[in-house]
């Protein structure tokens, strides 16, 4: 990898509401306090108080407005981010589909441009958005995820960290209105957020990160001529 390319850090979760955006913002705040030049390229708080609170004090790059069929839509402005030249940019919802008229169809493509400009990106994505798992997730949940990210984008990330929470804790968070408004939360608990669905998605996320950790450990041992380290599935 060219040394001039930015680093990519991915916060991976099993489902919406596990705390990926909050974890990303907390990481941004820690880096800012250490003197790193950090900006927010795009974050959606979804009116969650803790997420909004974690955003306070961080510089937010103005979004780009795109008019489509008489409606004004707001998207991340990667050109403005690159012109700003921060050391680190926070970009939420990696699988997002941009409004028609944007330079790229997908946000992960915008992130590629930012990385090529030498800027480190910290981002978030849920396991169900990985392209190779689209059919698996549809079979588990009965819902076809429309927005996907090529597996290579996550595979090539410099760091992948899972944001984990038990299914019951996530459902409790949902019932208390910390993820969606009450009516939407009630519908979600009866569909996508059923305990079995969440357990299966959590399993997929844990397996994904385990596979990455195992690969990196094997690579490290080979590079250093190490043998006999007992690690298990």
C-alpha positions, 0 to 999 in steps of 0.5 A: 500500500502506498505510504501516502494513502490514508488509513481506514478504520471501520467500526462494525456492528450487528445491527442499527443501534449497537453504538457504532456512531457513538464509538466513532465520535468518541474516538474522534474526540479522543484524537482531537484532545490529543492534538489531531486535526479531526473533522466530521465528514458526515454523521447522522444522529437520528435524534439520539441524545448521546450521539448528539452530545458526542458530536459537540466540539467537533468541526463539521464539514458543511454538507453538499445540497443536491436538488432531485425531483424538486426535493433538496437532499444533503450529502457528504461533500468529499471535495470539500473534505479533501480541500480542508485537508484534515488528518482524520475525517469521521464518516458515518454509514459507509453503505449509504447510497448518494443522491442522484447527481452526486459524483459517486453512487455510493459513499464508500466510493467517496471514502476511497477518494478521501483515502487516496488524498492521504486522509485517514477515515474512521467509518461505520457499517453493519454486517448486513451491508456486506455484499457477500452476506446479502443472501444470507441476511435475507434468509435470516431476516426475510428482508433484502438489504438494498445498500451494500459495500463490497467485501474488499473495502472492509477486507482492505481496512487497516483496522476493524473493530466490532461494537458488540451488544447482546440481543436483549440489551439491544432490544431493551435500548429499542424499547426505551426509545434510544434508537427509533421513535416509539411507533417505529421501535414497536414495528422494528421489535416485531420484525428485524429486531426479533431475538433470533435475527439479532443473535444470528446477525451478531454471530455473523459479525463476530465470525467476520472479526474473528476471521480477520484477527486470525488472519492477522495473527497468522501473518504476524507469526509467519513474518516473525518465524513464530510457532506454537502459539495456541489460539482457538476458534 
